[in-house]
């Protein structure tokens, strides 16, 4: 069985854990998810393994050829307006709520992660132009992005500048008419490809005479093709892809090294105000971190489906109390692994779609939702992508020796997932962000508010109530040690992971309550709803204890790291 978009799982979360949206009814939700799922299942999934084995090629003219079928699949998605799902209708977008964009992106990322990175980055540019661009820039770029005629990239990293963007060397000089950009950027996803007519690069550069550090950095719009005398975008800008990386995973996506201004300088147009480049890029980065967490959930679902299929057809040994010839799904430990994969994936899906609703409110100006969004983003990115490592690894384990053989496809999910804790800010950065900016900075008020909600919702769940109490104790410890930055940095990862599991447990408990209520309606899918209850029960008994382990490390584990001399490590 090939990848199948989990429509019923999505609808369960949308209908039961989110508030209804004025612009959405059941018919619209069903139609949108069904059509998006067909695109994922019929066009993207068949290209996933093929693209992994047939990677992009950089030609001598610095153009990149993507794997056969990629360009056609992109056009199929683009012509339906799917790239601009949540974009403003005034600029040819669909205008649907972010929750629908998140749901659709799960299907595309799960079906083919490498392929879907292109549209995901373009959606990031749509956000940036919507929030920062002038009206003229919006009219120029947004319809092209929404239609898929143009795609976009983020250009931050340089050979000497990874996380520390204050050290970038790319320069922008004004020649009296235009900004001319010169420099090199690395790790540029879809920096060059053959799937769209034009590629719009957002590039961080330091302007002439600007101060050192991040305050001297601005963002520039640098198109691959500029307007010619007739107003058509045919004039080649002074930029090129000089190499593409050979990678462990996501091999079908061209990761480019981009050279700007090897001749007279690449012409760029400043986005927004000078010196606010980092601020603008973080508009995209915030969305990107949400999307990377979504990728962790999506690839986990894909790995789960493949493992579940294999476990139902592979016969090996006779499971205890089963007949000879029973597939390996009858073995206790295989069932444990599959239930773990399912419950963790469902917890991630709930977190991501619930967070999408919060982000909708935040983007409409609700201040409380903005704070809650900021609190959840590092958990979404950090916790979800760590879980993706476990789940895709378990998928390989269920396949046994065949999982280690590339032809089954199980190993590809594990390799593709490995980038997720790294890009768009490593999980160490997410953990420190969660510890210092999202907890200590506001004296734990946002964390306390969330814990109060959990207390009310989980009064009848003894396991969750116990874990919430441990979380309260841990939060107090963090706040009491707020001035010892080194200590807190040593335990920030476990603090983030503990909260991730706790929020997952809270949402799984709410899902279980809804599933129980629905079971009383005989028209509902009984097997599906009972599986939701079982997932929640498994999470309670097998996953929740992890919270105590992580929070015990927060309470006791910093000293051994903090006091150990580097030479002993």
Legacy VTK file of the C-alpha trace (Angstrom):
# vtk DataFile Version 3.0
C-alpha trace
ASCII
DATASET POLYDATA
POINTS 569 float
0.000 0.000 0.000
1.489 3.380 -0.985
1.278 6.526 1.150
-2.312 7.576 1.856
-3.133 11.054 3.180
-4.691 10.622 6.655
-7.915 12.517 5.923
-9.957 11.012 8.752
-7.261 11.760 11.353
-7.043 15.365 10.201
-10.785 15.883 10.280
-11.005 14.377 13.763
-8.595 16.986 15.139
-10.161 19.879 13.196
-13.666 18.963 14.337
-12.939 18.007 17.953
-9.931 19.951 19.253
-10.372 23.271 17.419
-13.133 25.866 17.499
-15.258 26.152 14.327
-14.068 28.776 11.836
-16.523 31.175 10.197
-15.058 30.552 6.735
-15.177 26.765 7.009
-17.989 24.254 6.967
-17.845 20.468 6.807
-18.395 20.417 3.054
-15.507 22.823 2.424
-13.180 20.940 4.757
-14.019 17.611 3.129
-13.584 18.960 -0.398
-10.290 20.736 0.290
-8.699 17.852 2.189
-9.893 15.274 -0.331
-8.474 17.129 -3.345
-5.202 17.943 -1.594
-4.902 14.316 -0.535
-5.375 13.105 -4.107
-2.548 15.357 -5.287
-0.261 14.058 -2.553
-1.142 10.409 -3.094
-1.242 10.399 -6.908
1.491 12.877 -7.902
3.941 13.316 -5.036
4.150 9.937 -3.303
5.107 8.005 -6.484
8.075 10.371 -6.948
9.431 10.068 -3.416
11.615 6.976 -3.702
12.421 7.753 -7.346
13.756 11.206 -6.425
15.842 9.705 -3.634
17.590 7.522 -6.224
17.668 10.050 -9.087
18.988 13.301 -7.666
19.066 16.815 -9.153
21.837 17.557 -11.646
23.791 20.821 -11.950
24.526 21.541 -15.589
27.547 23.413 -16.914
25.376 26.473 -17.543
24.602 26.590 -13.784
21.006 25.479 -14.290
19.643 22.587 -12.204
17.525 19.747 -13.539
15.213 18.234 -10.923
14.243 14.534 -11.063
11.887 13.497 -13.856
8.293 14.209 -12.915
9.004 16.928 -10.360
8.287 19.838 -12.690
5.023 18.276 -13.897
3.884 17.545 -10.339
4.656 21.114 -9.300
2.557 22.467 -12.167
-0.347 20.232 -11.119
-0.211 21.657 -7.607
0.323 25.216 -8.788
-2.535 25.318 -11.288
-5.001 24.500 -8.522
-3.793 27.466 -6.464
-2.608 25.166 -3.681
0.594 27.065 -2.906
-1.389 30.113 -1.807
-3.885 28.195 0.336
-3.717 30.670 3.235
-2.759 33.728 1.151
-4.966 36.812 0.721
-7.596 36.545 -2.011
-6.741 40.128 -3.061
-3.499 38.685 -4.454
-4.920 35.498 -6.005
-4.650 33.376 -2.876
-7.288 30.926 -1.652
-7.767 32.832 1.593
-8.312 29.717 3.705
-7.367 29.643 7.414
-3.876 28.543 8.405
-5.238 25.303 9.874
-6.142 24.174 6.359
-2.717 25.067 4.999
-1.129 23.080 7.838
-3.353 20.080 7.147
-2.560 20.125 3.428
1.149 20.562 4.064
1.131 17.406 6.170
-0.064 15.430 3.169
2.534 16.904 0.833
5.427 16.610 3.279
4.448 13.066 4.190
4.096 12.045 0.549
7.368 13.605 -0.598
9.422 15.741 1.761
12.113 16.671 -0.776
9.612 17.898 -3.349
7.455 19.848 -0.915
10.289 21.992 0.435
9.958 24.224 -2.634
6.358 25.244 -1.995
6.985 25.472 1.752
9.724 28.078 1.288
7.555 29.987 -1.169
4.814 30.118 1.468
7.391 31.644 3.805
8.048 34.419 1.282
4.305 34.957 0.954
4.201 35.615 4.707
7.159 37.996 4.549
5.810 40.054 1.653
2.330 40.131 3.182
3.633 41.570 6.451
6.517 43.760 5.253
6.158 44.427 1.526
4.857 47.623 -0.015
1.596 47.515 -1.935
3.525 47.584 -5.191
5.699 44.650 -4.044
2.628 42.690 -2.976
0.978 43.213 -6.356
4.179 42.227 -8.166
5.193 39.150 -6.200
2.243 37.631 -4.329
0.104 36.639 -7.362
3.176 35.034 -8.942
3.967 33.106 -5.763
0.359 32.048 -5.281
0.112 30.786 -8.855
3.418 28.903 -8.637
4.844 30.830 -11.593
7.560 32.087 -9.244
9.095 30.369 -6.226
11.212 31.727 -3.396
14.188 31.016 -1.155
15.775 32.234 2.078
19.488 33.106 1.915
20.978 33.462 5.392
23.855 31.044 5.920
27.395 31.628 4.673
30.484 29.400 4.936
31.638 31.216 8.089
28.169 32.154 9.408
25.784 29.471 10.547
23.795 30.299 13.649
25.749 33.527 14.234
24.298 35.711 11.478
26.020 38.789 12.886
29.187 37.633 11.082
27.823 37.555 7.533
30.062 39.075 4.853
27.707 39.491 1.875
27.796 43.179 0.912
25.224 45.526 -0.597
26.455 48.722 -2.254
24.309 51.382 -3.904
25.550 52.571 -7.308
23.213 55.568 -7.483
20.464 53.604 -9.209
20.435 50.116 -7.746
21.651 48.040 -4.854
24.409 45.682 -5.987
24.892 42.568 -3.868
28.090 40.528 -3.754
28.702 37.423 -1.672
28.123 33.706 -1.296
25.346 31.817 0.465
25.197 28.111 1.313
22.457 25.586 2.129
19.942 27.344 -0.123
17.040 24.933 -0.589
15.744 25.066 -4.174
18.190 27.908 -4.850
18.170 26.746 -8.481
15.680 24.448 -10.224
13.494 24.019 -13.302
10.051 23.971 -11.707
9.113 27.674 -12.007
9.695 30.561 -14.413
11.523 32.729 -11.895
13.146 32.284 -8.494
13.012 35.138 -5.979
15.791 35.068 -3.412
15.513 36.889 -0.093
19.118 37.593 0.839
20.673 38.974 4.013
23.469 41.439 3.287
25.361 44.204 5.058
24.948 47.652 3.544
27.868 49.973 2.920
28.872 51.795 6.111
26.411 49.858 8.256
27.318 49.094 11.871
28.764 45.736 12.874
26.480 43.044 14.213
22.899 42.282 13.312
21.830 45.950 13.257
23.821 46.441 10.075
22.030 43.696 8.151
19.225 44.278 5.646
17.067 41.992 3.525
17.156 42.207 -0.271
14.832 40.848 -2.929
17.028 39.380 -5.661
15.182 37.824 -8.627
16.876 35.303 -10.882
15.363 37.170 -13.837
14.872 40.937 -13.999
12.500 42.961 -16.154
13.611 43.568 -19.728
12.772 46.612 -21.873
9.349 45.163 -22.672
8.469 44.544 -19.032
8.994 40.791 -19.201
11.166 38.933 -16.709
13.818 37.588 -19.066
16.991 39.510 -18.136
19.436 37.265 -16.237
20.613 38.751 -12.934
24.227 38.423 -11.790
23.734 35.314 -9.672
24.267 31.629 -10.182
24.309 28.252 -8.505
27.924 27.106 -8.337
27.301 23.695 -6.745
24.660 21.511 -5.142
25.284 19.489 -2.014
25.433 15.696 -1.778
23.369 14.863 1.281
22.389 12.103 3.660
18.678 12.692 3.078
16.160 14.894 1.233
18.346 14.077 -1.753
15.814 15.074 -4.400
15.752 18.711 -3.239
18.602 20.776 -4.712
20.533 22.394 -1.845
22.518 25.103 -3.597
25.631 27.147 -3.033
24.685 30.523 -4.505
27.162 33.120 -5.771
25.937 36.720 -6.025
27.745 39.418 -7.961
30.704 37.655 -9.536
30.589 40.344 -12.228
28.979 43.767 -11.751
26.880 42.744 -8.735
23.443 41.185 -8.448
20.679 43.778 -8.551
18.526 43.651 -5.431
15.663 45.622 -3.959
15.620 46.338 -0.242
12.668 44.777 1.550
11.321 47.119 4.202
13.715 49.353 6.137
17.496 49.296 6.199
19.013 47.477 9.171
15.934 45.385 9.942
16.915 42.367 7.872
17.159 39.889 10.740
13.770 40.978 12.035
12.168 40.405 8.635
13.850 37.081 8.106
12.496 35.903 11.431
8.990 36.394 10.092
9.857 33.595 7.707
11.898 31.740 10.322
9.001 31.576 12.773
6.771 30.080 10.080
9.622 27.815 8.970
10.078 26.418 12.485
6.379 25.616 12.664
6.630 23.964 9.254
9.687 21.907 10.214
7.817 20.582 13.245
5.000 19.737 10.855
7.510 17.899 8.667
8.500 15.809 11.688
4.881 14.807 12.193
4.264 14.199 8.472
7.272 11.958 7.916
6.412 10.077 11.116
2.962 9.338 9.698
4.506 8.139 6.430
6.962 5.879 8.290
4.125 4.566 10.478
2.009 3.671 7.459
4.856 1.775 5.811
5.694 -0.100 9.025
2.043 -0.943 9.642
1.678 -2.323 6.114
4.799 -4.467 6.461
3.779 -5.767 9.886
0.494 -6.992 8.412
2.093 -9.007 5.608
5.409 -10.227 7.024
5.311 -13.679 8.583
8.203 -14.508 10.900
7.860 -16.851 13.858
4.572 -17.663 15.528
3.325 -14.959 17.909
2.377 -16.170 21.396
-1.255 -17.354 21.560
-1.635 -16.931 17.777
-1.967 -19.408 14.936
0.985 -20.371 12.750
1.198 -17.983 9.785
0.072 -14.925 11.770
1.976 -11.815 10.528
4.435 -10.090 12.837
1.793 -7.580 13.971
0.788 -10.392 16.340
4.091 -10.138 18.235
3.824 -8.098 21.423
6.857 -5.923 20.821
5.877 -5.117 17.235
2.482 -4.011 18.529
4.231 -1.890 21.137
6.325 -0.163 18.483
3.339 0.439 16.209
1.226 1.852 19.043
4.109 4.107 20.044
4.453 5.375 16.478
0.715 5.974 16.242
0.209 7.709 19.593
3.222 10.003 19.213
2.209 10.964 15.670
-1.351 11.702 16.780
-0.061 13.861 19.645
2.095 15.845 17.210
-0.803 16.295 14.780
-3.009 17.610 17.573
-0.319 20.045 18.733
0.318 21.360 15.236
-3.308 21.884 14.213
-4.269 23.377 17.587
-1.261 25.698 17.257
-2.370 26.662 13.739
-5.629 27.905 15.242
-3.673 29.900 17.825
-1.551 31.385 15.029
-4.709 32.411 13.153
-5.813 34.400 16.187
-2.321 35.816 16.684
-2.154 37.027 13.087
-5.506 38.779 13.538
-4.024 40.786 16.418
-4.940 38.794 19.546
-2.090 39.497 21.984
-2.658 36.473 24.218
-2.499 34.206 21.182
0.718 35.866 20.001
2.336 35.022 23.333
0.996 31.457 23.271
2.233 31.028 19.685
5.728 32.132 20.671
5.723 29.716 23.596
4.698 26.750 21.456
6.925 27.275 18.393
10.175 25.912 19.917
8.272 22.888 21.252
6.672 22.259 17.865
10.030 22.431 16.141
12.185 20.778 18.795
9.946 18.098 20.286
8.311 17.020 17.021
11.574 16.646 15.128
13.156 14.661 17.962
10.167 12.320 17.908
10.587 11.922 14.159
14.030 10.390 14.800
12.517 7.803 17.126
9.502 7.005 14.968
11.347 6.625 11.675
13.955 4.476 13.447
11.193 2.282 14.844
9.845 1.981 11.320
13.169 0.511 10.222
13.173 -1.778 13.269
9.770 -3.224 12.408
11.056 -4.051 8.912
13.960 -5.932 10.500
16.835 -6.604 8.124
14.699 -5.433 5.206
14.480 -2.015 6.846
18.222 -1.688 6.434
17.860 -2.384 2.715
17.130 0.773 0.767
14.622 -0.812 -1.608
11.892 -1.007 1.044
11.899 2.790 1.508
11.876 2.602 5.307
15.485 3.778 5.506
14.748 6.810 3.349
12.293 8.149 5.927
14.941 7.811 8.615
17.583 9.562 6.483
15.203 12.316 5.383
14.090 12.954 8.970
17.648 13.460 10.221
17.873 17.026 8.904
14.811 18.149 10.853
16.481 18.734 14.267
19.224 20.682 12.460
17.841 23.160 9.975
15.876 26.354 10.692
17.643 26.607 14.045
19.042 23.506 15.734
17.077 21.952 18.559
19.645 23.277 21.032
18.640 26.767 19.859
14.959 25.848 20.258
15.609 24.583 23.779
17.484 27.726 24.816
14.774 29.879 23.241
12.135 27.986 25.195
14.106 28.225 28.432
15.272 31.831 28.344
12.968 33.829 26.050
9.741 31.896 26.530
9.977 30.999 30.235
12.486 33.062 32.216
11.859 36.331 30.376
8.171 36.485 31.333
8.730 34.937 34.785
6.940 31.759 33.721
3.564 33.453 33.247
2.813 31.820 29.888
3.862 28.410 31.170
1.708 28.842 34.288
-1.291 29.864 32.204
-0.968 26.733 30.083
-0.513 24.510 33.145
-3.678 25.997 34.667
-5.633 24.953 31.570
-4.210 21.457 31.806
-5.194 21.162 35.477
-8.828 21.968 34.641
-8.971 19.626 31.642
-7.213 16.654 33.243
-8.842 16.378 36.672
-10.063 12.869 35.877
-6.664 11.701 34.570
-4.467 10.684 37.497
-1.349 10.134 35.389
-1.620 13.573 33.772
-2.371 15.278 37.086
0.781 13.773 38.590
2.877 14.939 35.660
1.419 18.450 35.793
2.463 18.677 39.448
5.998 17.636 38.497
5.971 20.285 35.760
4.954 22.961 38.287
7.830 21.928 40.558
10.229 22.009 37.616
9.047 25.450 36.503
9.618 26.794 40.029
13.147 25.357 39.970
13.899 27.048 36.659
12.642 30.403 37.899
14.565 30.091 41.177
17.763 29.541 39.154
16.993 32.169 36.542
20.299 34.011 37.036
22.459 30.925 36.463
22.377 30.939 32.660
25.040 28.273 32.321
23.129 25.858 34.548
19.864 26.412 32.694
21.541 25.965 29.309
22.738 22.513 30.413
19.171 21.329 31.069
17.153 23.343 28.553
16.771 20.413 26.140
15.153 18.189 28.777
12.971 21.093 29.914
11.670 21.515 26.337
11.126 17.784 25.811
9.302 17.393 29.114
6.878 20.152 28.199
6.415 18.660 24.745
5.363 15.298 26.140
3.126 17.033 28.693
1.271 19.081 26.072
0.968 15.968 23.926
-0.592 14.080 26.838
-3.036 16.911 27.501
-4.236 16.957 23.891
-4.430 13.154 23.689
-6.604 13.179 26.811
-8.942 15.750 25.227
-9.099 13.639 22.065
-10.022 10.554 24.112
-12.933 12.391 25.743
-14.235 13.488 22.343
-13.862 9.995 20.900
-15.847 8.511 23.804
-18.677 10.991 23.237
-18.777 10.227 19.542
-18.944 6.477 20.163
-22.479 6.955 21.478
-23.511 7.931 17.937
-24.024 4.703 15.996
-23.336 6.466 12.685
-19.693 7.029 13.642
-16.730 4.837 12.643
-16.447 2.619 15.718
-13.053 1.119 14.876
-11.531 4.529 14.189
-12.845 6.062 17.427
-11.771 3.086 19.538
-8.286 3.399 18.034
-8.196 7.011 19.290
-9.048 5.842 22.807
-6.397 3.122 22.667
-3.786 5.633 21.428
-4.556 7.884 24.381
-4.397 4.982 26.848
-1.061 3.868 25.400
0.273 7.446 25.627
-0.826 7.636 29.271
0.923 4.427 30.290
3.932 4.245 27.962
4.769 7.840 27.031
3.820 10.034 30.002
6.511 8.496 32.283
9.092 10.095 30.001
8.026 13.473 31.402
9.234 12.555 34.867
12.587 11.414 33.469
13.142 14.679 31.592
12.073 16.880 34.494
14.197 14.913 36.958
17.169 15.751 34.755
16.186 19.428 34.910
16.011 19.261 38.695
19.230 17.288 39.243
21.261 16.938 36.070
22.907 20.300 35.427
25.819 20.021 37.846
27.516 17.018 36.239
27.600 18.902 32.919
28.399 22.316 34.352
31.226 21.178 36.631
32.997 18.781 34.254
36.255 20.081 32.818
36.329 20.024 29.011
39.318 17.679 29.023
37.217 14.954 30.685
34.527 14.970 28.014
LINES 1 570
569 0 1 2 3 4 5 6 7 8 9 10 11 12 13 14 15 16 17 18 19 20 21 22 23 24 25 26 27 28 29 30 31 32 33 34 35 36 37 38 39 40 41 42 43 44 45 46 47 48 49 50 51 52 53 54 55 56 57 58 59 60 61 62 63 64 65 66 67 68 69 70 71 72 73 74 75 76 77 78 79 80 81 82 83 84 85 86 87 88 89 90 91 92 93 94 95 96 97 98 99 100 101 102 103 104 105 106 107 108 109 110 111 112 113 114 115 116 117 118 119 120 121 122 123 124 125 126 127 128 129 130 131 132 133 134 135 136 137 138 139 140 141 142 143 144 145 146 147 148 149 150 151 152 153 154 155 156 157 158 159 160 161 162 163 164 165 166 167 168 169 170 171 172 173 174 175 176 177 178 179 180 181 182 183 184 185 186 187 188 189 190 191 192 193 194 195 196 197 198 199 200 201 202 203 204 205 206 207 208 209 210 211 212 213 214 215 216 217 218 219 220 221 222 223 224 225 226 227 228 229 230 231 232 233 234 235 236 237 238 239 240 241 242 243 244 245 246 247 248 249 250 251 252 253 254 255 256 257 258 259 260 261 262 263 264 265 266 267 268 269 270 271 272 273 274 275 276 277 278 279 280 281 282 283 284 285 286 287 288 289 290 291 292 293 294 295 296 297 298 299 300 301 302 303 304 305 306 307 308 309 310 311 312 313 314 315 316 317 318 319 320 321 322 323 324 325 326 327 328 329 330 331 332 333 334 335 336 337 338 339 340 341 342 343 344 345 346 347 348 349 350 351 352 353 354 355 356 357 358 359 360 361 362 363 364 365 366 367 368 369 370 371 372 373 374 375 376 377 378 379 380 381 382 383 384 385 386 387 388 389 390 391 392 393 394 395 396 397 398 399 400 401 402 403 404 405 406 407 408 409 410 411 412 413 414 415 416 417 418 419 420 421 422 423 424 425 426 427 428 429 430 431 432 433 434 435 436 437 438 439 440 441 442 443 444 445 446 447 448 449 450 451 452 453 454 455 456 457 458 459 460 461 462 463 464 465 466 467 468 469 470 471 472 473 474 475 476 477 478 479 480 481 482 483 484 485 486 487 488 489 490 491 492 493 494 495 496 497 498 499 500 501 502 503 504 505 506 507 508 509 510 511 512 513 514 515 516 517 518 519 520 521 522 523 524 525 526 527 528 529 530 531 532 533 534 535 536 537 538 539 540 541 542 543 544 545 546 547 548 549 550 551 552 553 554 555 556 557 558 559 560 561 562 563 564 565 566 567 568
